């Protein structure tokens, strides 16, 4: 699992590549730690190259959302495949996140 975080246009863009499963989640969480202090920046989670997300990955996304909202930041998700979109729909996450 590869995670790349870039700052573009006053936003943080997080690029995921591979499988965000239970084994990868702890390392991804460490890499995303700086995003929890996102004051003044929106966050875009680019899932174009994300092949799979487990419940551990969904938990990371939700934790990030819960940290960002009180600071007035938005978390957007972009580039979701139909398979990932189905996972988000089944878990009710489509109602929680904003999609681009």
C-alpha positions in Angstrom: 0.0 0.0 0.0 1.4 3.4 -1.0 0.2 6.7 0.3 1.3 10.0 -1.0 0.2 13.3 0.5 0.6 16.6 -1.4 -0.5 20.1 -0.7 -2.2 21.6 -3.7 -4.3 24.8 -4.0 -4.5 25.1 -0.2 -5.8 21.5 0.1 -4.2 18.2 1.1 -4.5 15.6 -1.5 -4.0 12.0 -0.4 -3.2 9.5 -3.1 -3.9 5.8 -2.3 -2.4 3.0 -4.3 -3.0 -0.7 -3.6 -5.1 -2.4 -0.9 -6.1 -0.6 2.3 -6.6 -3.7 4.3 -6.1 -4.6 8.0 -2.4 -5.3 7.5 -1.8 -1.9 5.8 -4.0 0.2 8.0 -1.5 0.9 10.9 1.2 2.2 8.5 -1.4 4.3 6.6 -2.7 5.8 9.8 0.8 6.9 10.8 1.4 8.5 7.4 -1.9 10.4 7.6 -1.3 11.6 11.2 -0.5 15.2 10.0 -3.9 15.5 8.4 -5.6 15.4 11.7 -4.5 19.0 12.3 -5.9 20.2 9.0 -7.0 23.6 10.1 -7.6 25.8 7.0 -7.2 23.0 4.6 -9.7 20.7 3.0 -8.7 17.1 2.4 -9.2 15.2 -0.9 -8.8 11.4 -0.7 -7.9 10.2 -4.2 -9.0 6.6 -4.5 -8.3 6.3 -8.3 -5.7 3.6 -7.6 -7.2 2.1 -4.5 -8.0 -1.5 -5.3 -9.7 -2.5 -2.0 -10.7 -1.1 1.3 -11.4 -3.1 4.5 -13.3 -2.1 7.6 -9.9 -0.9 9.0 -9.5 1.4 6.0 -13.1 2.7 6.4 -12.3 3.4 10.1 -9.3 5.5 9.0 -11.5 7.5 6.6 -14.1 8.0 9.3 -11.6 9.1 11.9 -10.2 11.6 9.6 -13.6 13.0 8.8 -14.4 13.3 12.6 -11.2 15.2 13.2 -11.7 17.5 10.2 -15.3 18.6 10.7 -14.9 20.5 14.0 -12.1 22.5 12.4 -14.3 23.6 9.5 -12.5 21.3 7.0 -14.2 19.2 4.4 -13.1 15.7 3.4 -13.8 14.8 -0.2 -13.4 11.5 -1.9 -12.6 11.3 -5.6 -11.8 8.6 -8.2 -13.8 5.7 -6.6 -14.3 2.6 -8.7 -17.7 1.0 -8.8 -16.6 -1.7 -6.4 -15.5 0.8 -3.8 -18.6 2.8 -4.3 -20.7 -0.3 -3.5 -18.7 -0.8 -0.3 -19.4 2.8 0.7 -23.1 2.4 -0.2 -23.5 -0.8 1.8 -21.9 0.7 4.9 -23.8 4.0 4.7 -20.6 6.0 4.1 -22.0 7.6 1.0 -24.2 9.6 3.4 -21.2 10.8 5.4 -18.7 11.9 2.8 -18.7 14.4 0.0 -17.7 13.1 -3.4 -16.0 14.8 -6.3 
